[in-house]
Amino acid sequence: YGQPYHPPPPPPYHDPAYSSRAPQLSASKMPIERVIDDITAMGFPRGEVEVVVRKQAEKGQSVELNVIMDKLMNGEGRQRGWFGR
């Protein structure tokens, strides 16, 4: 009596599409594979996205959606031809 009842919070959302993947997390706690999937869904080639994400991770820099998109928009990750352009 006197205390209002507060039901427990719902369990965190579980997305089975990402549960079997490696638990790598970006600085913003978003799985790296999800960042890659989200940016690829926006129309960027998956290979280019993966190159930029790998370079960020190897440098120890944050792998965040907006950072990766900025780099892709500036041409990072593009495969260069034999003539280096």
C-alpha positions in Angstrom: 0.0 0.0 0.0 1.1 3.5 -0.7 3.8 2.6 -3.3 2.7 2.7 -6.9 3.5 -0.5 -8.9 6.2 0.0 -11.6 6.5 -3.0 -13.9 10.0 -4.1 -14.8 11.5 -2.6 -18.0 11.1 -4.7 -21.1 14.2 -6.8 -22.1 16.5 -5.2 -24.5 15.7 -5.6 -28.2 17.4 -8.6 -29.6 18.0 -8.6 -33.4 18.8 -12.2 -34.5 20.4 -10.9 -37.7 23.3 -9.6 -35.7 23.5 -12.2 -32.9 25.7 -14.6 -34.8 28.3 -12.0 -35.9 31.5 -11.1 -34.1 30.8 -8.9 -31.1 33.1 -6.1 -32.3 31.8 -2.7 -31.3 32.5 0.7 -32.5 33.2 3.6 -30.1 29.4 4.4 -30.2 28.7 0.7 -29.1 27.2 -0.1 -32.5 28.4 -3.4 -34.0 30.9 -2.7 -36.8 29.1 -5.1 -39.1 25.9 -3.1 -38.6 27.7 0.2 -39.5 28.8 -1.6 -42.7 25.3 -2.9 -43.4 23.7 0.5 -42.8 26.1 2.4 -45.0 25.9 -0.2 -47.8 22.1 0.1 -47.6 22.5 3.8 -48.4 24.1 2.9 -51.7 27.9 2.8 -51.0 29.7 -0.2 -52.4 30.3 -2.8 -49.6 34.0 -3.2 -50.6 34.7 0.5 -50.2 32.9 0.7 -46.9 34.9 -2.3 -45.6 38.2 -0.7 -46.6 37.4 2.5 -44.8 36.1 0.7 -41.7 39.2 -1.6 -41.6 41.6 1.4 -41.9 39.7 3.2 -39.1 39.9 0.2 -36.8 43.6 -0.5 -37.6 44.4 3.1 -36.6 42.5 2.7 -33.4 40.0 5.4 -34.4 36.3 5.3 -33.8 34.2 3.5 -36.4 31.1 5.6 -36.4 28.5 5.9 -39.1 29.0 9.6 -39.8 32.8 9.4 -39.7 32.8 6.5 -42.3 30.3 8.3 -44.5 32.4 11.5 -44.5 35.4 9.5 -45.6 33.5 7.7 -48.3 32.0 11.0 -49.6 35.6 12.3 -49.8 36.7 9.3 -51.9 38.4 7.2 -49.4 38.1 3.5 -49.9 37.8 3.7 -53.7 39.8 1.1 -55.6 42.4 2.8 -57.8 43.3 1.6 -61.2 46.8 0.7 -62.3 47.5 4.4 -63.1 46.8 5.5 -59.5 43.8 7.7 -60.1 
